[in-house]
Amino acid sequence: MRASLLSAALVAALVGYGSTIALVLAAAAALGASPAATASWVMAVCFAKAAGTAILSTWHRVPVVLAWSTPGAALIAASSGFTMSEGVGAFLLAALLIAATGALKPLNALVARIPDGIAGAMLAGVLLPFCLKGAGAAQSAPALIFPMIAVFLAVRLKNPAMAVLAALALGLALAFATGAATLPPLPPIPPAPVVIAPAFHWPALIGLGLPLYLVTMASQNLPGFATMRAAGYTPPVRSALGLTGAISALAALFGAHTVNMAAITAAICMGDDVHPDRSQRWKVGLAYAAVWVVLGLTGPVIIALLTALPPALMTALVALALLGPLMGALTGAFATPDQRFAATITLATTASGTAFFGIGAAFWGLLAGLLVYGLDRLKARI
């Protein structure tokens, strides 16, 4: 296999893992996951990405690259009052809805009818609270956080995809060099899989499972398909949704949230420098899958190192990682003039974090935005 295929796969996987693993750990903590369940979650989602990428790339002979749902992890991390079993039930619902979207045209059409501004505003409302915490983290640990921010801004000018990874590397070095963190006992690898029986709790299904499905479709799968088109490939939409939904459902039983099409990391794997022959670039999917298998097997060690870091550092890292997605979500939320007020209502309701009847704010933000948008459309017709 060409060295360029291996290097592209390695960079893409490390960028995807290093920039958002802290968010996955925050999601696990929000559901009260034990250390064993957290390690199982990370291993299962890594293996799911590896399997889906290898199967789809080999099947269609195009570079299909999968990622875990970053906005989905943010949504889970922002939730409260749900147990791990209830979270698994919500993950299963989201996975089955993704698979059904690929199989059923009416469901696909229904999702497509959600205005882009409202979908973007819901995502922005989920991400905004995490980004706002970054300033507080910098205030509490300036010696650690400000150098990270400086490196993030500097690297972003040259290579935006590597900026968060560079900030993480510097944060690790500073934390252990200054004594803010001490090297913990490293757990054995590989982790043991933990099977978690799902609990189908209506507030969790509606307040967590349904928004997880929507943000994954709108903010991950659709941009992922667009990235493939921009690179000159025809995305295998139906098979990709069907397979990622099925694999996500299986991985959910081991605590993992959904996997989906990648966008930024996919772009790394589709350029001319990956392979001069476009018909051979699909092989990058095999290398990418192999890297994710290794990351899944060594997850407990990486998790141990990250959890030893000061909480402020992890908070700042999550804030930096979500600035790009927040910018994209806000751009989409307010791009269309006749959707702006409805998007504002969606954003404000979702970002409030307020739950009614045990159902999370993301669902109510979507509902409020759709209601206001419907009233605006009705007024325009009168």
C-alpha positions as a Python dict, from the first residue, in 0.01 Angstrom:
ca = {
    (1, 'M'): (0, 0, 0),
    (2, 'R'): (128, 347, -89),
    (3, 'A'): (276, 555, 194),
    (4, 'S'): (49, 846, 98),
    (5, 'L'): (-258, 633, 168),
    (6, 'L'): (-126, 538, 511),
    (7, 'S'): (-26, 893, 605),
    (8, 'A'): (-361, 1041, 498),
    (9, 'A'): (-549, 775, 696),
    (10, 'L'): (-331, 829, 1004),
    (11, 'V'): (-370, 1208, 999),
    (12, 'A'): (-746, 1186, 942),
    (13, 'A'): (-796, 937, 1225),
    (14, 'L'): (-579, 1127, 1473),
    (15, 'V'): (-752, 1455, 1390),
    (16, 'G'): (-1093, 1296, 1437),
    (17, 'Y'): (-998, 1121, 1760),
    (18, 'G'): (-784, 1387, 1924),
    (19, 'S'): (-1012, 1681, 1848),
    (20, 'T'): (-1333, 1535, 1994),
    (21, 'I'): (-1250, 1245, 2228),
    (22, 'A'): (-1291, 1484, 2522),
    (23, 'L'): (-1648, 1546, 2411),
    (24, 'V'): (-1721, 1173, 2397),
    (25, 'L'): (-1587, 1138, 2752),
    (26, 'A'): (-1811, 1426, 2862),
    (27, 'A'): (-2109, 1249, 2703),
    (28, 'A'): (-2028, 929, 2891),
    (29, 'A'): (-1997, 1122, 3216),
    (30, 'A'): (-2337, 1289, 3159),
    (31, 'L'): (-2501, 945, 3143),
    (32, 'G'): (-2317, 825, 3454),
    (33, 'A'): (-2112, 567, 3265),
    (34, 'S'): (-1865, 366, 3474),
    (35, 'P'): (-1498, 359, 3369),
    (36, 'A'): (-1552, 13, 3220),
    (37, 'A'): (-1861, 127, 3030),
    (38, 'T'): (-1677, 438, 2905),
    (39, 'A'): (-1390, 226, 2772),
    (40, 'S'): (-1643, -8, 2609),
    (41, 'W'): (-1820, 292, 2452),
    (42, 'V'): (-1499, 425, 2298),
    (43, 'M'): (-1388, 83, 2174),
    (44, 'A'): (-1728, 5, 2023),
    (45, 'V'): (-1760, 336, 1839),
    (46, 'C'): (-1403, 304, 1706),
    (47, 'F'): (-1470, -49, 1582),
    (48, 'A'): (-1800, 63, 1427),
    (49, 'K'): (-1622, 334, 1231),
    (50, 'A'): (-1354, 91, 1122),
    (51, 'A'): (-1600, -175, 1007),
    (52, 'G'): (-1831, 66, 826),
    (53, 'T'): (-1547, 246, 649),
    (54, 'A'): (-1383, -77, 533),
    (55, 'I'): (-1709, -234, 413),
    (56, 'L'): (-1844, 70, 226),
    (57, 'S'): (-1508, 161, 69),
    (58, 'T'): (-1452, -196, -52),
    (59, 'W'): (-1811, -243, -165),
    (60, 'H'): (-1837, 76, -372),
    (61, 'R'): (-1468, 122, -460),
    (62, 'V'): (-1480, 486, -350),
    (63, 'P'): (-1326, 639, -35),
    (64, 'V'): (-1611, 633, 217),
    (65, 'V'): (-1495, 768, 554),
    (66, 'L'): (-1701, 745, 873),
    (67, 'A'): (-1684, 943, 1197),
    (68, 'W'): (-1864, 943, 1528),
    (69, 'S'): (-2137, 1201, 1572),
    (70, 'T'): (-1963, 1502, 1724),
    (71, 'P'): (-2282, 1711, 1760),
    (72, 'G'): (-2449, 1398, 1891),
    (73, 'A'): (-2184, 1367, 2161),
    (74, 'A'): (-2238, 1735, 2247),
    (75, 'L'): (-2611, 1675, 2271),
    (76, 'I'): (-2559, 1379, 2505),
    (77, 'A'): (-2308, 1573, 2716),
    (78, 'A'): (-2561, 1854, 2757),
    (79, 'S'): (-2833, 1617, 2878),
    (80, 'S'): (-2913, 1537, 3239),
    (81, 'G'): (-3130, 1297, 3430),
    (82, 'F'): (-3080, 996, 3201),
    (83, 'T'): (-2914, 669, 3294),
    (84, 'M'): (-2672, 477, 3077),
    (85, 'S'): (-2940, 219, 2995),
    (86, 'E'): (-3182, 492, 2891),
    (87, 'G'): (-2907, 645, 2680),
    (88, 'V'): (-2853, 312, 2504),
    (89, 'G'): (-3225, 297, 2429),
    (90, 'A'): (-3203, 646, 2275),
    (91, 'F'): (-2895, 544, 2075),
    (92, 'L'): (-3083, 246, 1936),
    (93, 'L'): (-3375, 465, 1830),
    (94, 'A'): (-3144, 710, 1652),
    (95, 'A'): (-2960, 425, 1477),
    (96, 'L'): (-3280, 260, 1360),
    (97, 'L'): (-3415, 592, 1232),
    (98, 'I'): (-3094, 646, 1033),
    (99, 'A'): (-3127, 301, 877),
    (100, 'A'): (-3497, 363, 806),
    (101, 'T'): (-3412, 695, 639),
    (102, 'G'): (-3201, 509, 387),
    (103, 'A'): (-3472, 249, 326),
    (104, 'L'): (-3790, 460, 334),
    (105, 'K'): (-3826, 753, 96),
    (106, 'P'): (-4114, 917, 291),
    (107, 'L'): (-3899, 942, 604),
    (108, 'N'): (-3610, 1079, 400),
    (109, 'A'): (-3843, 1339, 250),
    (110, 'L'): (-3979, 1433, 595),
    (111, 'V'): (-3629, 1502, 730),
    (112, 'A'): (-3545, 1700, 416),
    (113, 'R'): (-3846, 1927, 479),
    (114, 'I'): (-3705, 2057, 808),
    (115, 'P'): (-3583, 2408, 719),
    (116, 'D'): (-3204, 2436, 711),
    (117, 'G'): (-3212, 2743, 935),
    (118, 'I'): (-3399, 2562, 1212),
    (119, 'A'): (-3180, 2253, 1190),
    (120, 'G'): (-2868, 2473, 1206),
    (121, 'A'): (-3008, 2671, 1498),
    (122, 'M'): (-3084, 2354, 1696),
    (123, 'L'): (-2726, 2239, 1650),
    (124, 'A'): (-2592, 2584, 1738),
    (125, 'G'): (-2801, 2583, 2055),
    (126, 'V'): (-2649, 2250, 2156),
    (127, 'L'): (-2293, 2365, 2088),
    (128, 'L'): (-2306, 2722, 2221),
    (129, 'P'): (-2303, 2644, 2597),
    (130, 'F'): (-1987, 2435, 2556),
    (131, 'C'): (-1810, 2713, 2365),
    (132, 'L'): (-1910, 2973, 2625),
    (133, 'K'): (-1741, 2770, 2899),
    (134, 'G'): (-1404, 2816, 2730),
    (135, 'A'): (-1357, 3170, 2863),
    (136, 'G'): (-1427, 3059, 3219),
    (137, 'A'): (-1175, 2777, 3183),
    (138, 'A'): (-910, 3023, 3063),
    (139, 'Q'): (-979, 3245, 3364),
    (140, 'S'): (-938, 2956, 3609),
    (141, 'A'): (-617, 2815, 3458),
    (142, 'P'): (-456, 3086, 3242),
    (143, 'A'): (-107, 2935, 3242),
    (144, 'L'): (-241, 2621, 3076),
    (145, 'I'): (-523, 2755, 2861),
    (146, 'F'): (-380, 3069, 2702),
    (147, 'P'): (-81, 2887, 2546),
    (148, 'M'): (-326, 2630, 2408),
    (149, 'I'): (-539, 2905, 2257),
    (150, 'A'): (-231, 3070, 2105),
    (151, 'V'): (-119, 2743, 1943),
    (152, 'F'): (-473, 2675, 1824),
    (153, 'L'): (-493, 3016, 1655),
    (154, 'A'): (-146, 2988, 1503),
    (155, 'V'): (-189, 2637, 1363),
    (156, 'R'): (-538, 2723, 1237),
    (157, 'L'): (-386, 2979, 999),
    (158, 'K'): (-187, 2703, 827),
    (159, 'N'): (-392, 2388, 881),
    (160, 'P'): (-735, 2426, 1051),
    (161, 'A'): (-787, 2049, 1072),
    (162, 'M'): (-476, 2010, 1293),
    (163, 'A'): (-541, 2309, 1522),
    (164, 'V'): (-729, 2124, 1797),
    (165, 'L'): (-485, 1833, 1788),
    (166, 'A'): (-195, 2076, 1832),
    (167, 'A'): (-372, 2243, 2125),
    (168, 'L'): (-431, 1903, 2285),
    (169, 'A'): (-64, 1805, 2246),
    (170, 'L'): (52, 2129, 2406),
    (171, 'G'): (-204, 2097, 2685),
    (172, 'L'): (-86, 1745, 2766),
    (173, 'A'): (277, 1857, 2771),
    (174, 'L'): (213, 2160, 2991),
    (175, 'A'): (-12, 1975, 3234),
    (176, 'F'): (234, 1696, 3303),
    (177, 'A'): (544, 1921, 3290),
    (178, 'T'): (404, 2171, 3543),
    (179, 'G'): (259, 1910, 3778),
    (180, 'A'): (-99, 2013, 3711),
    (181, 'A'): (-151, 1650, 3614),
    (182, 'T'): (31, 1337, 3725),
    (183, 'L'): (77, 1023, 3522),
    (184, 'P'): (-193, 778, 3636),
    (185, 'P'): (-157, 400, 3655),
    (186, 'L'): (-217, 283, 3302),
    (187, 'P'): (-499, 30, 3269),
    (188, 'P'): (-460, -294, 3076),
    (189, 'I'): (-547, -309, 2709),
    (190, 'P'): (-754, -401, 2522),
    (191, 'P'): (-1067, -304, 2717),
    (192, 'A'): (-1334, -559, 2797),
    (193, 'P'): (-1662, -503, 2611),
    (194, 'V'): (-1955, -423, 2840),
    (195, 'V'): (-2303, -518, 2720),
    (196, 'I'): (-2563, -268, 2840),
    (197, 'A'): (-2931, -362, 2825),
    (198, 'P'): (-3136, -76, 2678),
    (199, 'A'): (-3416, 90, 2871),
    (200, 'F'): (-3685, 245, 2652),
    (201, 'H'): (-3786, 553, 2850),
    (202, 'W'): (-4013, 796, 2664),
    (203, 'P'): (-3845, 1117, 2782),
    (204, 'A'): (-3505, 977, 2677),
    (205, 'L'): (-3636, 854, 2342),
    (206, 'I'): (-3801, 1185, 2256),
    (207, 'G'): (-3560, 1423, 2427),
    (208, 'L'): (-3236, 1245, 2340),
    (209, 'G'): (-3289, 979, 2072),
    (210, 'L'): (-3489, 1192, 1827),
    (211, 'P'): (-3261, 1501, 1847),
    (212, 'L'): (-2958, 1270, 1819),
    (213, 'Y'): (-3098, 1135, 1494),
    (214, 'L'): (-3177, 1483, 1360),
    (215, 'V'): (-2842, 1646, 1439),
    (216, 'T'): (-2655, 1344, 1305),
    (217, 'M'): (-2847, 1354, 978),
    (218, 'A'): (-2837, 1731, 933),
    (219, 'S'): (-2490, 1806, 1064),
    (220, 'Q'): (-2291, 1495, 979),
    (221, 'N'): (-2446, 1277, 709),
    (222, 'L'): (-2561, 1552, 472),
    (223, 'P'): (-2228, 1743, 485),
    (224, 'G'): (-2047, 1410, 451),
    (225, 'F'): (-2232, 1327, 131),
    (226, 'A'): (-2167, 1680, 5),
    (227, 'T'): (-1794, 1637, 72),
    (228, 'M'): (-1789, 1324, -145),
    (229, 'R'): (-1971, 1505, -425),
    (230, 'A'): (-1729, 1797, -405),
    (231, 'A'): (-1440, 1551, -443),
    (232, 'G'): (-1600, 1409, -757),
    (233, 'Y'): (-1746, 1090, -611),
    (234, 'T'): (-2106, 974, -611),
    (235, 'P'): (-2196, 903, -247),
    (236, 'P'): (-2368, 570, -179),
    (237, 'V'): (-2647, 736, 18),
    (238, 'R'): (-2890, 451, 75),
    (239, 'S'): (-2630, 184, 152),
    (240, 'A'): (-2431, 423, 373),
    (241, 'L'): (-2736, 517, 580),
    (242, 'G'): (-2849, 157, 603),
    (243, 'L'): (-2511, 22, 708),
    (244, 'T'): (-2421, 302, 949),
    (245, 'G'): (-2764, 268, 1110),
    (246, 'A'): (-2724, -109, 1150),
    (247, 'I'): (-2368, -84, 1282),
    (248, 'S'): (-2466, 195, 1520),
    (249, 'A'): (-2749, -19, 1656),
    (250, 'L'): (-2507, -304, 1725),
    (251, 'A'): (-2247, -74, 1881),
    (252, 'A'): (-2516, 88, 2099),
    (253, 'L'): (-2550, -238, 2292),
    (254, 'F'): (-2190, -182, 2405),
    (255, 'G'): (-2263, 178, 2506),
    (256, 'A'): (-2162, 362, 2188),
    (257, 'H'): (-2347, 649, 2024),
    (258, 'T'): (-2397, 679, 1649),
    (259, 'V'): (-2147, 670, 1364),
    (260, 'N'): (-2205, 857, 1040),
    (261, 'M'): (-2044, 1008, 732),
    (262, 'A'): (-1736, 1220, 795),
    (263, 'A'): (-1678, 1560, 637),
    (264, 'I'): (-1349, 1722, 746),
    (265, 'T'): (-1162, 1395, 794),
    (266, 'A'): (-1313, 1264, 472),
    (267, 'A'): (-1169, 1560, 281),
    (268, 'I'): (-823, 1466, 408),
    (269, 'C'): (-865, 1121, 250),
    (270, 'M'): (-989, 1228, -94),
    (271, 'G'): (-733, 1473, -230),
    (272, 'D'): (-496, 1423, -521),
    (273, 'D'): (-203, 1376, -282),
    (274, 'V'): (-364, 1060, -140),
    (275, 'H'): (-324, 868, -468),
    (276, 'P'): (-277, 998, -822),
    (277, 'D'): (-521, 736, -951),
    (278, 'R'): (-873, 824, -838),
    (279, 'S'): (-987, 466, -886),
    (280, 'Q'): (-738, 350, -622),
    (281, 'R'): (-820, 602, -350),
    (282, 'W'): (-1081, 373, -198),
    (283, 'K'): (-793, 181, -38),
    (284, 'V'): (-744, 469, 204),
    (285, 'G'): (-1058, 337, 373),
    (286, 'L'): (-877, 16, 462),
    (287, 'A'): (-585, 204, 616),
    (288, 'Y'): (-823, 437, 800),
    (289, 'A'): (-1012, 138, 939),
    (290, 'A'): (-688, -22, 1063),
    (291, 'V'): (-590, 296, 1252),
    (292, 'W'): (-930, 307, 1422),
    (293, 'V'): (-898, -55, 1531),
    (294, 'V'): (-570, 34, 1702),
    (295, 'L'): (-727, 341, 1865),
    (296, 'G'): (-1014, 128, 1990),
    (297, 'L'): (-782, -131, 2141),
    (298, 'T'): (-565, 129, 2315),
    (299, 'G'): (-857, 344, 2431),
    (300, 'P'): (-820, 282, 2808),
    (301, 'V'): (-466, 424, 2808),
    (302, 'I'): (-569, 735, 2615),
    (303, 'I'): (-875, 783, 2837),
    (304, 'A'): (-660, 749, 3151),
    (305, 'L'): (-424, 1020, 3028),
    (306, 'L'): (-706, 1257, 2936),
    (307, 'T'): (-902, 1208, 3258),
    (308, 'A'): (-588, 1289, 3457),
    (309, 'L'): (-585, 1639, 3308),
    (310, 'P'): (-730, 1937, 3499),
    (311, 'P'): (-1103, 1982, 3429),
    (312, 'A'): (-1043, 2337, 3303),
    (313, 'L'): (-808, 2208, 3035),
    (314, 'M'): (-1063, 1955, 2912),
    (315, 'T'): (-1336, 2221, 2915),
    (316, 'A'): (-1119, 2453, 2705),
    (317, 'L'): (-1030, 2175, 2465),
    (318, 'V'): (-1397, 2094, 2405),
    (319, 'A'): (-1470, 2465, 2351),
    (320, 'L'): (-1193, 2496, 2093),
    (321, 'A'): (-1302, 2178, 1915),
    (322, 'L'): (-1659, 2302, 1879),
    (323, 'L'): (-1585, 2652, 1749),
    (324, 'G'): (-1573, 2532, 1388),
    (325, 'P'): (-1899, 2336, 1407),
    (326, 'L'): (-2063, 2629, 1589),
    (327, 'M'): (-1956, 2870, 1315),
    (328, 'G'): (-2100, 2640, 1049),
    (329, 'A'): (-2424, 2594, 1242),
    (330, 'L'): (-2474, 2968, 1296),
    (331, 'T'): (-2401, 3037, 931),
    (332, 'G'): (-2667, 2788, 828),
    (333, 'A'): (-2913, 2909, 1092),
    (334, 'F'): (-2923, 3268, 967),
    (335, 'A'): (-2849, 3225, 596),
    (336, 'T'): (-3215, 3241, 487),
    (337, 'P'): (-3392, 3568, 579),
    (338, 'D'): (-3744, 3426, 620),
    (339, 'Q'): (-3616, 3163, 866),
    (340, 'R'): (-3412, 3392, 1089),
    (341, 'F'): (-3672, 3464, 1358),
    (342, 'A'): (-3771, 3098, 1384),
    (343, 'A'): (-3402, 3006, 1398),
    (344, 'T'): (-3349, 3259, 1677),
    (345, 'I'): (-3632, 3102, 1878),
    (346, 'T'): (-3484, 2757, 1817),
    (347, 'L'): (-3137, 2869, 1921),
    (348, 'A'): (-3255, 3045, 2238),
    (349, 'T'): (-3477, 2756, 2348),
    (350, 'T'): (-3215, 2490, 2282),
    (351, 'A'): (-2926, 2683, 2439),
    (352, 'S'): (-3132, 2744, 2754),
    (353, 'G'): (-3095, 2380, 2847),
    (354, 'T'): (-3446, 2382, 2992),
    (355, 'A'): (-3624, 2048, 2996),
    (356, 'F'): (-4001, 2003, 3018),
    (357, 'F'): (-4164, 1675, 3123),
    (358, 'G'): (-3815, 1523, 3137),
    (359, 'I'): (-3759, 1591, 2763),
    (360, 'G'): (-3443, 1782, 2671),
    (361, 'A'): (-3420, 2135, 2535),
    (362, 'A'): (-3308, 2031, 2184),
    (363, 'F'): (-3647, 1876, 2111),
    (364, 'W'): (-3837, 2178, 2241),
    (365, 'G'): (-3611, 2413, 2047),
    (366, 'L'): (-3688, 2224, 1727),
    (367, 'L'): (-4060, 2221, 1806),
    (368, 'A'): (-4068, 2592, 1892),
    (369, 'G'): (-3879, 2684, 1577),
    (370, 'L'): (-4108, 2478, 1355),
    (371, 'L'): (-4415, 2634, 1520),
    (372, 'V'): (-4290, 2990, 1469),
    (373, 'Y'): (-4183, 2912, 1112),
    (374, 'G'): (-4528, 2767, 1041),
    (375, 'L'): (-4696, 3080, 1178),
    (376, 'D'): (-4471, 3300, 964),
    (377, 'R'): (-4556, 3098, 654),
    (378, 'L'): (-4927, 3115, 739),
    (379, 'K'): (-4912, 3493, 777),
    (380, 'A'): (-4735, 3525, 441),
    (381, 'R'): (-5019, 3339, 270),
    (382, 'I'): (-5299, 3549, 420),
}
